[in-house]
Amino acid sequence: MGKSESLYVLLAERMWTVVGEALSGGDRMLLEPLQSVGESLKWEKQKEAERLGNSLETESVSTWSPNFWKKDLEEKLMQYMTAQIPLLDSSTDTNETALKQHLSHLERTFVPSLEHRSDVFREAGLLVTYARCCHASLCSHLATLTDRNCFSFSQSLLIYEWIIKMYKRGSQACERPRHSLSLGAQCLVWILWKTEEKLLATARKEVGKALKEAFDIGKPPWADAAVIEILTEKTEAARRVSESLGEKVEAECLEECLRFLESYEDEVRSFIQLDGCSLIYSSLRILESCCLLRAVWHKLTYICSVSTEQNVKVNGFLHRTEDDIMEHFLQTITTKVKGTLKDHFKKCDSGFDHILESLKQSFLTFGKKKTDIYEALVKAVNAIIVTEYMQALLTTPRKTSAMQRRRIVNKIEEDHRMMQTIFKECLGPAAGSLKDPIKAILELVQTSDPEGMKIALLPILKEFPDLRKEHLSAVLDVKDSLSRDDRAALLKAFHDNCRESETEANLLFADIEVKPRKCGLCGCLCC
């Protein structure tokens, strides 16, 4: 190392000592030495320009010690400023109060401390370098805070709000002729943009997670007020800070709602592939969730800026999901009831009453939600149960003994009483509009005299015009003590009064096929 180079090294050491003392104490007595540092840097810059102008070798210029003074000064300043920033303990990552205290300390202690020391650096001609290091150290710290994945939306919003506050404060300071050090606008705009990105990403993540929890297929859905809060609370919080930010957050929340509905539709389709009795209750939960989602979305159209395209998409998702799960639910009910009723009139306990009781409990729970489709759904299930019951009754091989016939009639009476009780409890007054062929059949077979049976037959033919002769014959098979002549008279009365069905309504018997069989009384083919 040459003599001049050694002097440069000694000079640099002295300069950094002066800078360190100025940062630590800020004493006005250090102004003159600090001004010397500023002059030395100006001299270095001038010499560098001269060397480049004289086309000296690049290597000699790049290895010249004073070339590094500016960089060394910046490192010295950055080290000091970074050391002054208080650490936010990782154990308080989720503590919003701790973050508020941290930002408050930056605002009331750290930034004023930098501003206080800026005067002496200005007078020494070093304000530009000093200010750049202030901005860089603070922005680096804010970027580190923003990048924390553990920060919630509300915590990120605190940082965003603080940056806006510092930006406005800096703008006001710039309007004064001899303003103090202010945080660089360009630096703050960059970190503000970065924080906004994090805010929107966190909003999407939190809304998506909350919606999945609110509409977990294995659990009851949340109340509509709670779901609306999921989709609006972040927008309201952001709008209190910035109207434009609130609009962006709202847009992200609505889009996340659409993404959730798309994934929910896929989840429901996967659910439909499963099988099991417990899925009946889960299906009702999904239907309940769809009704709730429709009500929530309807309210959101008044609260938020929902586009026509978004509205069409959401309604499409909900209609498809409802149709799919409704079809699956009714098919499941049909399969379960059909399987249970297969040997219902042969066994003492087929489990039919257990299915009815289970459905009642599920419906009553579902009905408490006051969904629009509740009544239609219960009526559809009633129609399935009645149809399958009649199918089982009319196609079950008959026993010839009078005791077996009486047992079947008693079973029908008991089942009918249970079905009436359950559906009245589920539907209330609306149960009065349900078609009840079982009641009509009971009245027919429990009527003692033939003429009375003919009279009882007429309303059956009127209400169920698709009843065929073989159906009536199967019903008469369970009638105790019916003579051959009386049976023939009833079948003739049927023939004289039956009519073709003019509409598709009430076609209960149309799909029930009853094979001709020998009558237990006469041994002939009666149908």
Buried (B, 14 or more C-beta within 10 A) or exposed (E): EEEEEEEBEEBBEBBBEBBBBBBEEBEEEBBEBBBBBBEBBEEBBEBBEEBEEEEEEEEEBEEBBBBBBBEBBBEBBBBBBBEBBEEBEEEEBEBBEBBEBBBEBBBEEBBEBBBEBBBBBBBBBBBEBBBBBBBBBBBBBBBEBBEBEEBBBBBBBBBBBBBBEBBEBBEEBEEEEEEBBBBBBEBBEBBBEBBBEBBBBBBBBBBBEBBEEBBBBEEEBBEBEEBBBBBBBBBEBBBEBBEEBBBBBBBBBBEBBBBBBEEBBEBBBEBBEEEEEEBBBBBBBBBBBBBBBBBBBBBBEEEBEBEEEBBEBBEEBBEBBBEBBBEBBBEBBBEBBBEBBBEBBEEEEBBBBEBBEBBBEBBEBBBEBEBEBBBEBBBBBBBBBBBBBBBBBBBBEBBEEEEBBEBBBEBBBEBBEBBBEBBBEBBEEBBEEBBBBBBBBBBBBBBEEBEEBBBBBEEBBEBBBBBBBBBBBBBBBBBBEBEEEBBEBBBEBBEEEBEEBEEEEBEBBBEBEBEEBEBBBEEEEBB
